């Protein structure tokens, strides 16, 4: 009887040691993927300081949402493939040409700093303040697959002139493009290369028709202002800790408006989790990881998850027990919060 037990115990021990050895081996094997999990839904109160005074909690909460991403070894790759609340993404999808992960992390920190400035700008602008805004050109972030500029421009290029007119901020470029028609040719002067090694190029691009506004011309690129500089009328700071990326723009903008306005709480008694970028026109842009952020919002007890209109279906895919509200602009978000009976989806709704 005792020898039988010993044989069983030895088998279990052998199995356990083999399993541990296998997991250690899998942990040591790298892959070319990143794995992401739901992060947190963090209250903005305490992050936002006006005149060096932290935002005062009033009624409900405005929360930014995050995901946690890291390089996937073979073990995490397997977990990410089977666990429904995880996403696997090729590492190359995160990186620009010539970048490594350290460069990418520094870029996300820079994007966070820029998103804070943009949130301040839009908040002050919506409250009627004058804010000076300058930049060093128009940074190409992405290029549409149907753009005729695919063979001319690259992500990372900085457009400094359009048909001879300086383009220090995005609106300068949009003004020139807006005065043209689909099919028109436009000469773009842009900088390409790393800092200190940038070279100036000039090349023509042909404008295409906007799919969202028939008859209007677009280049077919995603852009932002390079090295934006603002002069704000009041001292405002945001401390997001080690959170990176631009996706807290919507949450920060709402939090600043709530604090600067000085009236009753913008969200009432609601706990509102948010994600979405913000630009100088107050437009809410799409972000990644929305499905995972929905899980984080639910776990934090949010009543509402406010997302960019382009990410509405991504949020619904999570099937979370909270209200999903899609917005295209900061004005949509404010309208919804100030009047709980806004438009039906996809602009707002469940």
N, C-alpha and C positions, 0 to 999 in steps of 0.2 A: 504493500500500500504506500509506504513512504517512498520507495524507489519510483513508483508511478508518479507521485507528486513532484519528485525531483526532476523527472523527465519533462513534465508539463512546465514546471517553473523555468527549466533551462530553455525550453522552446520559447516561452514568453519573453525571457530575458534576451535570447538571441534575436527574436522579432523586434523587440523594443530597441535594442542596440543597432540593428540593421536600419530601422526606420529613422533613428536619430542620425546615423551616418549618411543616409540618403538625403535627409533634409539639409544637413550641413553641406553636402556636396552640391545640392541644388542652389543653396544660398550663395555659394562661391562662384557659380556660373553666371556671367553677365549676359544680358540680352540687349537688343537695340530698341527697346521699348521703355516707355514711362508708364507707371501704374498710378491711378488716381482714385481716391476714396473721398466720401463726404467729409468736409472739414467742420467748420463751426458757423454759427450765426451769432455774431458779436455785436452787442449794443454800441451804438456810436456815442452815446453819452459818456463823457470822460475822454474820448478821443478828440472831440472838437472843443477848442478853446477860443473864446472871444474876449479880447483885451486881457489875455492870460487867465481868464476864468473858465473852468470846465463847464461844458453844457449842463444845464440843470435838468434832471429827469422830471418830466411832467406827463402824467397819465401813462399812455402806452409807450412802446419802444420802436425806434427805427434801428434795424440791424443790417449789417453787411454780411454777406455769406461767402464762404471760401471752400475750396477743395484742398486736399493734401496730396501732393504729387511727389514721386521719387523715382529714381532709376529702378527698373524692375530686373531683379535677378531671376533665375529660372524658377525659383519657388514662388516669388511674387507674381511672376508671369502666369503660372498655373492658377494661383489664387484669383488673379484678376480675370482669368478666362472663365472661371466657374462661379465666382461670387457676383450676384446680380447688382450689388451696389458698388461696383468698381468699373473703371474704364481703362482699357489699354490703348496707348497711342504710340506710333513710331517716334522715337526720339528726334528723328530728322524733321518731323512736322513742327517741332518747337523752335528749330534753329534757322537762322538766316545763313546765307553762304559765308563760310569762313568762321562761323561761331562755334564755340564749344558750350558746355552747360554752364560754366562759370560766367561766360559772356552773357548767356541767356538770363541768368539770375540777376546780373547787374542791370540788364535791360528791363527786367520786370520791376526792379526797384526804381528805376528812372520813370517807368510808366506810372507807378504809384504816385511819385512826386508830381508828375504832370497832371494826373487825374485829380489830385487835390487842388491844384491851381485852377483847373477848369471848373471844378465844383464851386470854388470860391467866386470865380468870375460869373458863372451863371446865377448863383444865389444873389450876389450883389446886383446883377443886372435885372433880375426879376423883381427885386425890391426897389428899383428905381435909382440906384446909384450909378455914377459914371466911373468906369474902370478903363484905364489905358492898357492896351494890349499890343505887343510887338513880338516879332519872331525873326528867325534866321532863314526862313524859306519854308517850303511845303514838302514834308517827308512822305514819300510813297511807301505805304504800308502793305498794300496788296494790289493785285491786278486781276480784273475779271478775265475769264477764259475767252470771252467774245470781244475783248478790247483789241483795237487795232494798234495799241501801244505795246503789245506783248513783246515785240522784237526790238523796241526802242528803249523802254524803261525797265528797271528792276526794282524790287523792294529794297529800300535803303537809299535810293536816289533822292536828292533834295532839289526840288524845282525852285529856281531863283528868278526866272523870268518867263513870261508867256507872251509871245509876239512883241517882245521888247519892253513889256510892262513889268516892273518889279513885283514879285510875289513873296512878300515877307511872312504872310499868314495865309491860312487856307482860304479865307474869304476873298483875298486878292485874286487867287487863281479861279475861284468859283465865279467871280464877277466877269472875268475875261471869257471863260467858257460859256457863261450864261448869255453873252452877247452874240454868240455864234450859233450856227445851225448844224444839224447832223450832216456829215459828209464834208464839212469844211476842214481845211488843213490849218494846223497851228504850229508855230515854231516854239519849242520848249528848250530853255537853257537850264541845265541841271548839273549838280555836282555828284560825282560817283567815286567811291573808294573810302578807306578808313580815314579817321581824323588825322590830319597832317599829310595825308597822301591823296587827298581828293583832287580830282581833275574836272575841269569844266568842259561840258559837251553841249552842243546845240543840234537838235534834230527835229524834223517835222513829225507830227502825229495827226492822224485823221480822226475826227470826232465821230462817235456813234450816237444813235438815238437812245434816250433813256427808256428802259422798259416800264418805269413807273410814271413817266410823264411824256406821252407821245408828242413828238415835235420838238422836244427839248434835247439839247446836245450834252453829252458827257464824254470824258476821256475813257471812263471805265476803270478807274483806279480808286482805291481807298487811301485817304491822306489824313495827315495831322500836321499841326504846326511844329516845325523844328525849333527846339530851344525857346519855347514861349516865355515871355516876360510880362508880368502884370504889375500894376500899381494899384493896390487896394485902398479904399477910403478908411477902413478900420483894420486894426490889428487882429488877424485871425490865423490860427494855426491848427493843424491836424496831426495827431500822433497815432499812426496805424501800426506801430510796432514793427514786426518782421513780415507783415503781409505785403505781398508784391502784386504787380499787375494793375490794369486800369479798370477792373470790373466793379470797384466800389464807388465809381463816380456818381451814380444815381443816389446811392445811400448817403454819401457825403453832402450832395447838393440839397437833398431834403432835410438833412440834419441841420445844415447851416441856415437854410430858410426858416426852419422851425425856431432856431435860437435867435437869429438876427431880427426876426419879425417881432418878437417880444409879446405876441398875443397868446391866446390859449393854444394848447398843444395841437400841432398839425394833425396828429394821428388819433387824437381823442384817447380812448382806452384800448385801441387796437395795438397789437404787436405786429409790426410790418417788417418783414425781411425783404431785402432788395438785392438785385444784381443788375449790372448794365453800365456801359461806358457813358461818358458825357462829353459832348463837344461844345464849342463856343456858341453854337446856335441853339443849344438846349436840346439837341437830339440825343435820344437814348440808343446806343449801339449794341449789337449782339456780342455775346461773350461765350466762352467755353464752359463746360462742366455744369450746365444748368440743371440737368437731371440729378446730379450728385448734390448740388446746392439745395435742391428742393428737399432732399432727405435731411440735410442739415437744418433747414428752416423748420421742418416738421418736428425734428428732435428737440429744437429749442423752444417749442410751444408757440410758434408764430400763428397768427390768425390769417395773415395775407402774405403771399409771395409775389412781389412785383417784379416783372421781368420785361426785357425788350420784346417788342412785338415779334421780331424774327425768331425768338427763342420760346414762343408760347407753346408750341407742340412739344418741345424738349421737356418743358416743365410738366406738362400733362402726362408725359410718358412715365414719370415717376409714380403716378397714381397716389399722391400724398393726400392726407386729410386736412387740407387747408385751401383757402381761396386763391386761385392763381389769376393775377391781373396783369395783362399785357399793356405796355405803354410805348408810344413812339417818341414822345417828347416829355420834358419836365412839366410842361403845361398840362399834358394828359394826367400825369401823376398827381399834380396839385388839384386838378379838377376832381379826380376820383376821391382824394382824401378829404376835400372840403365838401363834397357832395356825394355821398355814398351810392348814388344812383347814376353812375356814369354810363357810357355806351356799352353795348353787348360786345362779346368777343368777335373778332380777334383783337380789337383795340382795348377792351377791358371786359372781364367777365370770368365765369368759373370754368 
